[in-house]
Amino acid sequence: MIPRSRPVLNETDIARRAGVSLATWRRQHAAAFREHVPDLLPDTRHLLYDLAQTDAYLAGRTIPALPAGEHPDDLLTANDVAAILGITTSTVRAYATQGYLSPGTTVYGARLWTRREVLDRRDNAPGRGKGGGRRAGEPQGPRKAHPYEGDARLDTAREALAAASSAPKARIAAELAELHGGTPRTWERLLTAAATHNPHS
């Protein structure tokens, strides 16, 4: 998470600010730097650091603490989003591709979402309560063959059915809910839709 959408740097920027090559930075300085300045996105492959903390370290000053607590402008990783929405990270990416969630913003190659938009998606999911579903004046679009058409979780449901076709649907649904979030009842509906509308059958 990047708190408050604060300015960040990657290692190339840091090496440039330190006046050395990236190779020299990584070989001679990076290990000590990482002991004092935390990586903001430890659950990703991207190494990003807070600008203010980086400049303080390079100047030999006391490293300031990051803002505490949650804020609407926090930039969240796919793992953070998945935890809030109760889905998997692969579903987060699928939702972003399919339009169920915004594409987010890309910071040094890392795709991130503001806490504000994630909470809004959680609290106003399509078809759920105020603000859910199609907005007034928007075209309705093609009629779906079934309520879960286009839902990324259908593939997960199909795979589970293929792997445990003889198991009771309720047991499969309970296991999927535990693994991927959501309720067993929702997963039972997804399993029914997956079995009834299998594109490969």
C-alpha positions as CSV (number, residue, x, y, z in Angstrom):
1,M,0.0,0.0,0.0
2,I,1.1,3.5,-0.8
3,P,-0.3,5.8,2.0
4,R,-2.2,8.9,0.8
5,S,-0.9,8.4,-2.8
6,R,2.4,9.8,-1.6
7,P,5.3,10.3,-4.2
8,V,7.4,7.2,-4.6
9,L,10.7,6.2,-6.2
10,N,12.0,3.0,-7.6
11,E,15.6,1.8,-7.3
12,T,16.7,3.5,-10.6
13,D,15.5,6.9,-9.3
14,I,17.2,6.3,-5.9
15,A,20.5,5.4,-7.5
16,R,20.3,8.5,-9.6
17,R,19.6,10.7,-6.5
18,A,22.5,9.0,-4.7
19,G,24.8,9.8,-7.7
20,V,25.7,6.2,-8.5
21,S,24.8,3.7,-11.2
22,L,22.0,1.3,-10.5
23,A,24.5,-1.6,-10.5
24,T,26.6,0.1,-7.9
25,W,23.6,1.0,-5.8
26,R,22.4,-2.6,-5.7
27,R,25.9,-4.0,-5.0
28,Q,27.1,-1.5,-2.4
29,H,24.1,0.4,-0.9
30,A,20.8,-1.3,-1.4
31,A,21.0,-3.8,1.5
32,A,21.7,-1.1,4.1
33,F,19.0,1.2,2.6
34,R,16.4,-1.6,2.8
35,E,17.2,-2.1,6.5
36,H,16.0,1.4,7.2
37,V,13.5,2.3,4.5
38,P,10.5,-0.1,4.0
39,D,9.4,-1.3,0.6
40,L,5.8,0.0,0.3
41,L,4.6,-2.9,-1.8
42,P,6.1,-6.0,-0.1
43,D,3.4,-8.3,-1.5
44,T,4.4,-7.5,-5.1
45,R,7.6,-7.9,-7.2
46,H,7.8,-4.1,-7.4
47,L,10.3,-2.3,-5.1
48,L,8.9,1.2,-4.4
49,Y,9.9,3.5,-1.6
50,D,8.5,6.7,-0.1
51,L,10.2,9.8,-1.5
52,A,10.4,11.7,1.8
53,Q,11.8,8.6,3.6
54,T,14.3,8.1,0.8
55,D,15.6,11.7,0.8
56,A,15.9,11.6,4.6
57,Y,18.0,8.5,4.4
58,L,20.3,9.8,1.6
59,A,20.7,13.1,3.6
60,G,21.6,11.2,6.8
61,R,18.5,12.6,8.6
62,T,16.0,10.8,10.8
63,I,13.6,8.9,8.6
64,P,10.1,10.2,9.1
65,A,7.2,7.8,9.8
66,L,4.6,7.1,7.2
67,P,1.1,8.3,7.9
68,A,-0.8,6.0,10.2
69,G,-4.4,4.7,9.7
70,E,-6.5,4.2,6.6
71,H,-7.2,7.0,4.2
72,P,-9.4,7.2,1.0
73,D,-6.4,8.2,-1.1
74,D,-4.3,5.1,-0.1
75,L,-3.2,3.2,-3.2
76,L,-3.9,-0.5,-2.7
77,T,-2.4,-3.6,-4.4
78,A,-4.5,-6.4,-5.8
79,N,-3.9,-8.4,-2.6
80,D,-5.3,-5.4,-0.6
81,V,-8.3,-5.1,-2.8
82,A,-8.9,-8.9,-2.7
83,A,-9.0,-8.8,1.1
84,I,-11.5,-5.9,1.2
85,L,-13.8,-7.4,-1.5
86,G,-13.5,-11.0,-0.2
87,I,-12.3,-12.4,-3.6
88,T,-9.0,-13.7,-5.0
89,T,-6.3,-11.5,-6.5
90,S,-7.0,-13.2,-9.9
91,T,-10.6,-12.2,-9.6
92,V,-9.5,-8.6,-8.9
93,R,-7.6,-8.5,-12.1
94,A,-10.5,-10.1,-14.0
95,Y,-12.9,-7.6,-12.6
96,A,-10.6,-4.8,-13.7
97,T,-10.5,-6.2,-17.2
98,Q,-14.2,-6.8,-17.4
99,G,-15.3,-3.5,-16.0
100,Y,-16.6,-4.7,-12.7
101,L,-13.7,-2.6,-11.1
102,S,-11.8,0.3,-12.6
103,P,-8.5,-0.5,-14.3
104,G,-6.8,1.3,-11.5
105,T,-3.6,3.4,-11.9
106,T,-0.2,2.1,-12.8
107,V,2.8,3.3,-10.7
108,Y,6.2,2.0,-11.9
109,G,4.5,-1.0,-13.4
110,A,2.4,-1.8,-10.3
111,R,-1.4,-1.7,-10.8
112,L,-3.0,0.0,-7.8
113,W,-6.5,1.2,-6.8
114,T,-7.5,3.9,-4.4
115,R,-9.1,2.8,-1.2
116,R,-12.0,5.1,-1.9
117,E,-13.0,3.3,-5.2
118,V,-12.5,-0.1,-3.7
119,L,-14.8,0.7,-0.7
120,D,-17.3,2.2,-3.1
121,R,-17.2,-1.0,-5.2
122,R,-17.7,-3.1,-2.1
123,D,-20.6,-1.0,-0.7
124,N,-22.3,-0.4,-4.1
125,A,-21.7,-3.6,-6.0
126,P,-23.8,-3.8,-9.2
127,G,-27.3,-4.7,-8.4
128,R,-26.9,-4.3,-4.7
129,G,-28.6,-1.4,-2.8
130,K,-28.3,2.3,-3.6
131,G,-25.9,3.1,-6.4
132,G,-25.8,-0.5,-7.5
133,G,-26.7,-1.8,-11.0
134,R,-27.1,0.2,-14.2
135,R,-27.0,3.9,-13.7
136,A,-29.9,5.9,-14.9
137,G,-29.7,6.7,-18.6
138,E,-27.1,4.1,-19.3
139,P,-27.9,1.6,-22.1
140,Q,-28.9,-1.8,-20.8
141,G,-26.7,-3.7,-23.2
142,P,-27.2,-7.3,-24.5
143,R,-29.3,-9.5,-22.3
144,K,-27.3,-12.0,-20.3
145,A,-27.9,-15.7,-20.8
146,H,-27.9,-16.1,-17.0
147,P,-27.1,-13.8,-14.0
148,Y,-23.5,-14.9,-13.7
149,E,-22.5,-14.6,-17.4
150,G,-19.1,-12.9,-17.6
151,D,-18.3,-13.6,-13.9
152,A,-14.7,-14.6,-13.5
153,R,-15.7,-17.0,-10.8
154,L,-17.4,-19.3,-13.2
155,D,-14.1,-20.7,-14.4
156,T,-13.2,-21.5,-10.8
157,A,-16.6,-23.2,-10.4
158,R,-16.2,-25.3,-13.5
159,E,-12.7,-26.4,-12.5
160,A,-14.0,-27.4,-9.0
161,L,-16.9,-29.4,-10.6
162,A,-14.4,-31.2,-12.9
163,A,-12.1,-32.0,-10.1
164,A,-14.8,-33.2,-7.7
165,S,-17.8,-34.1,-9.8
166,S,-19.0,-36.8,-7.5
167,A,-18.9,-34.6,-4.4
168,P,-22.1,-32.9,-3.1
169,K,-22.6,-29.4,-4.5
170,A,-23.0,-28.0,-1.0
171,R,-19.6,-29.4,0.1
172,I,-17.9,-28.0,-3.1
173,A,-19.5,-24.6,-2.5
174,A,-18.4,-24.5,1.1
175,E,-14.8,-25.3,0.1
176,L,-14.9,-22.6,-2.6
177,A,-16.2,-20.0,-0.2
178,E,-13.5,-20.8,2.3
179,L,-10.8,-20.6,-0.4
180,H,-12.0,-17.6,-2.4
181,G,-14.4,-15.7,-0.2
182,G,-18.1,-15.1,-0.7
183,T,-20.9,-17.2,0.7
184,P,-21.5,-20.9,0.1
185,R,-24.9,-20.0,-1.2
186,T,-23.4,-17.7,-3.9
187,W,-21.0,-20.5,-4.8
188,E,-23.8,-23.0,-5.1
189,R,-25.5,-20.6,-7.6
190,L,-22.2,-20.3,-9.5
191,L,-21.8,-24.0,-9.6
192,T,-25.3,-24.4,-10.9
193,A,-24.6,-21.8,-13.6
194,A,-21.3,-23.4,-14.5
195,A,-22.9,-26.8,-14.9
196,T,-25.9,-25.6,-16.8
197,H,-24.1,-23.1,-19.1
198,N,-20.8,-24.8,-19.8
199,P,-19.4,-23.4,-23.0
200,H,-17.3,-26.5,-23.6
201,S,-20.2,-29.0,-23.4
